[in-house]
Amino acid sequence: MARAALVTGAARGIGRAIALGLAGRGFDVAVHYRTSLEGARKTAALVRRAGRRSLLVQGDLTDSAAARAVVEGAARSLGGLAVVVNNVGDYLYKPLEEVSPEEWRAVLDSNLATAFHVSQAALPYLLAGGWGRIVFLGYAGAGQCVAKPHITPYFIAKTGVVLYAKALAARLASRGVTVNVVAPGVAESSVTQPLREIPAGRAARLEELVEVVGYFVSEAADYVTGQVLEVAGGWNL
């Protein structure tokens, strides 16, 4: 029986690429979306074209009850959950002094609260199977105490994701569930493209991010947990 995965924010971009990468590795995939129904339908159709089962799960993951409903719906329809990829998260590029309280809260909720709500709801299913993977999409350099005055709330949220992932990894290491972070820098789908700052001189291709996610969910990574792997071409070195 195929293992099942839930990918949040899978209607387009990195989320869609990850969903298709997991399908290629033999996982049935629950495709989460909030408002992008047509994009989510396309992702699900591509998963099915790859020979795997897929379903759509809709919800605003900043709400804990909605997040639980998304996880439970995915697990119920696919017969459990083995992998959860927390990809969803809004980005804000704006001078810090211009950020409103509403924007501050929205970015933190979108990136950090969603990761918490989804992961906490998924834990019983991952633990019940005796084997599980949680993968977070982070941000290269998150965790460094440096000024990021144009992306401060986003940077704080992604640093929180790293700290949460490490704590969760420590709690679950002896119970068959690993927790890791894939940290892109500038990807080909990124809103901003400061390529001159990147030693490699280019943005990350989506398939490069997908390969790292694939490693973390593989059997080869059974002994790898609590790690942050930057896919950033030397950015922030």
C-alpha positions as semicolon CSV with decimal commas, in nm:
position;residue;x (nm);y (nm);z (nm)
1;M;0,000;0,000;0,000
2;A;0,136;0,341;-0,099
3;R;0,226;0,586;0,173
4;A;0,033;0,912;0,183
5;A;0,160;1,268;0,193
6;L;0,003;1,607;0,260
7;V;0,158;1,912;0,092
8;T;0,031;2,251;0,204
9;G;0,011;2,534;-0,045
10;A;0,038;2,292;-0,336
11;A;-0,165;2,479;-0,598
12;R;0,141;2,621;-0,771
13;G;0,514;2,690;-0,754
14;I;0,728;2,505;-0,504
15;G;0,429;2,331;-0,347
16;R;0,315;2,186;-0,678
17;A;0,668;2,076;-0,764
18;I;0,701;1,899;-0,428
19;A;0,363;1,726;-0,469
20;L;0,469;1,592;-0,810
21;G;0,808;1,490;-0,675
22;L;0,643;1,288;-0,399
23;A;0,408;1,126;-0,649
24;G;0,714;1,023;-0,847
25;R;0,848;0,857;-0,535
26;G;0,531;0,652;-0,494
27;F;0,331;0,864;-0,251
28;D;-0,039;0,936;-0,278
29;V;-0,077;1,311;-0,227
30;A;-0,332;1,535;-0,058
31;V;-0,311;1,874;-0,232
32;H;-0,391;2,159;0,004
33;Y;-0,504;2,501;-0,112
34;R;-0,672;2,803;0,045
35;T;-0,822;2,997;-0,247
36;S;-0,647;2,872;-0,564
37;L;-0,893;2,597;-0,659
38;E;-0,806;2,579;-1,027
39;G;-0,435;2,556;-0,955
40;A;-0,496;2,285;-0,697
41;R;-0,707;2,089;-0,945
42;K;-0,423;2,103;-1,195
43;T;-0,173;1,979;-0,935
44;A;-0,404;1,692;-0,839
45;A;-0,453;1,599;-1,203
46;L;-0,077;1,590;-1,256
47;V;-0,036;1,365;-0,951
48;R;-0,296;1,127;-1,090
49;R;-0,124;1,136;-1,428
50;A;0,188;1,015;-1,247
51;G;-0,011;0,711;-1,134
52;R;-0,086;0,808;-0,774
53;R;-0,406;0,889;-0,590
54;S;-0,474;1,253;-0,510
55;L;-0,739;1,463;-0,344
56;L;-0,800;1,829;-0,273
57;V;-0,816;1,963;0,082
58;Q;-0,911;2,326;0,135
59;G;-0,866;2,544;0,439
60;D;-0,715;2,850;0,601
61;L;-0,434;2,690;0,800
62;T;-0,389;2,994;1,024
63;D;-0,704;2,867;1,197
64;S;-0,627;2,566;1,415
65;A;-0,969;2,405;1,364
66;A;-0,944;2,442;0,985
67;A;-0,592;2,298;0,989
68;R;-0,710;1,999;1,188
69;A;-0,995;1,944;0,943
70;V;-0,749;1,952;0,650
71;V;-0,521;1,696;0,815
72;E;-0,806;1,470;0,920
73;G;-0,964;1,487;0,576
74;A;-0,638;1,393;0,408
75;A;-0,569;1,106;0,648
76;R;-0,922;0,971;0,626
77;S;-0,932;0,973;0,246
78;L;-0,581;0,836;0,193
79;G;-0,581;0,583;0,476
80;G;-0,336;0,762;0,704
81;L;-0,044;1,000;0,667
82;A;0,328;0,930;0,650
83;V;0,462;1,263;0,521
84;V;0,366;1,622;0,588
85;V;0,533;1,903;0,393
86;N;0,466;2,247;0,542
87;N;0,515;2,469;0,240
88;V;0,250;2,737;0,280
89;G;0,360;3,085;0,385
90;D;0,314;3,442;0,263
91;Y;0,610;3,665;0,183
92;L;0,626;4,038;0,251
93;Y;0,899;4,268;0,120
94;K;0,849;4,608;0,279
95;P;1,056;4,852;0,486
96;L;1,009;4,765;0,852
97;E;0,880;5,107;0,951
98;E;0,599;5,074;0,696
99;V;0,473;4,734;0,812
100;S;0,128;4,755;0,966
101;P;0,022;4,552;1,272
102;E;-0,212;4,356;1,047
103;E;0,067;4,271;0,802
104;W;0,299;4,174;1,086
105;R;0,047;3,933;1,231
106;A;-0,054;3,794;0,892
107;V;0,302;3,703;0,792
108;L;0,377;3,540;1,128
109;D;0,050;3,347;1,120
110;S;0,090;3,239;0,758
111;N;0,441;3,101;0,806
112;L;0,471;2,998;1,171
113;A;0,122;2,936;1,306
114;T;0,031;2,724;1,005
115;A;0,339;2,507;1,054
116;F;0,244;2,450;1,417
117;H;-0,126;2,384;1,356
118;V;-0,071;2,135;1,073
119;S;0,215;1,948;1,238
120;Q;0,042;1,914;1,573
121;A;-0,271;1,783;1,405
122;A;-0,069;1,535;1,198
123;L;0,134;1,387;1,484
124;P;-0,116;1,118;1,588
125;Y;-0,127;0,982;1,232
126;L;0,250;0,989;1,186
127;L;0,311;0,819;1,520
128;A;0,040;0,560;1,461
129;G;0,219;0,443;1,149
130;G;0,551;0,406;1,330
131;W;0,726;0,591;1,047
132;G;0,684;0,950;0,947
133;R;0,840;1,259;0,800
134;I;0,773;1,626;0,863
135;V;0,946;1,868;0,628
136;F;0,927;2,244;0,664
137;L;1,009;2,499;0,396
138;G;1,232;2,751;0,566
139;Y;1,453;3,034;0,443
140;A;1,828;3,041;0,392
141;G;1,995;3,226;0,676
142;A;1,698;3,204;0,911
143;G;1,829;3,167;1,262
144;Q;2,115;3,410;1,210
145;C;2,088;3,719;1,428
146;V;2,132;3,967;1,146
147;A;1,925;4,263;1,029
148;K;1,674;4,197;0,753
149;P;1,491;4,532;0,755
150;H;1,281;4,465;0,444
151;I;1,161;4,115;0,541
152;T;1,166;4,131;0,921
153;P;0,835;3,955;1,000
154;Y;0,908;3,686;0,739
155;F;1,259;3,632;0,874
156;I;1,132;3,609;1,233
157;A;0,865;3,359;1,128
158;K;1,111;3,137;0,942
159;T;1,352;3,149;1,238
160;G;1,062;3,032;1,452
161;V;1,003;2,746;1,208
162;V;1,365;2,633;1,252
163;L;1,339;2,641;1,632
164;Y;1,006;2,458;1,629
165;A;1,141;2,195;1,389
166;K;1,444;2,127;1,606
167;A;1,236;2,096;1,922
168;L;0,991;1,864;1,748
169;A;1,276;1,657;1,608
170;A;1,419;1,606;1,956
171;R;1,081;1,493;2,087
172;L;1,016;1,247;1,803
173;A;1,362;1,109;1,730
174;S;1,304;0,785;1,921
175;R;0,953;0,734;1,781
176;G;1,015;0,681;1,411
177;V;0,936;1,035;1,295
178;T;1,199;1,273;1,158
179;V;1,165;1,650;1,126
180;N;1,380;1,858;0,892
181;V;1,389;2,194;0,714
182;V;1,459;2,266;0,349
183;A;1,573;2,628;0,331
184;P;1,562;2,792;-0,011
185;G;1,736;3,119;-0,076
186;V;1,632;3,266;-0,409
187;A;1,432;3,019;-0,617
188;E;1,324;3,062;-0,975
189;S;0,972;3,135;-0,845
190;S;1,083;3,388;-0,581
191;V;0,925;3,733;-0,575
192;T;1,263;3,904;-0,542
193;Q;1,570;3,797;-0,740
194;P;1,892;3,943;-0,589
195;L;2,111;3,721;-0,805
196;R;2,419;3,941;-0,768
197;E;2,429;3,843;-0,399
198;I;2,447;3,471;-0,477
199;P;2,793;3,318;-0,530
200;A;2,648;3,057;-0,765
201;G;2,512;3,339;-0,979
202;R;2,164;3,196;-1,033
203;A;1,838;3,110;-0,863
204;A;1,757;2,760;-0,742
205;R;1,563;2,545;-0,982
206;L;1,247;2,396;-0,833
207;E;1,368;2,044;-0,907
208;E;1,670;2,111;-0,684
209;L;1,441;2,185;-0,391
210;V;1,231;1,881;-0,473
211;E;1,537;1,656;-0,464
212;V;1,624;1,772;-0,112
213;V;1,268;1,712;0,006
214;G;1,292;1,371;-0,158
215;Y;1,604;1,291;0,040
216;F;1,448;1,390;0,371
217;V;1,145;1,165;0,310
218;S;1,353;0,871;0,191
219;E;1,456;0,562;0,385
220;A;1,816;0,683;0,350
221;A;1,733;0,970;0,586
222;D;1,604;0,756;0,873
223;Y;1,890;0,880;1,095
224;V;1,872;1,244;0,983
225;T;1,657;1,475;1,193
226;G;1,655;1,830;1,320
227;Q;1,858;1,950;1,024
228;V;1,837;2,262;0,809
229;L;1,964;2,213;0,455
230;E;2,005;2,537;0,262
231;V;1,948;2,521;-0,113
232;A;2,086;2,866;-0,177
233;G;2,393;2,861;-0,400
234;G;2,618;2,994;-0,124
235;W;2,392;3,285;-0,033
236;N;2,465;3,430;0,316
237;L;2,804;3,262;0,342
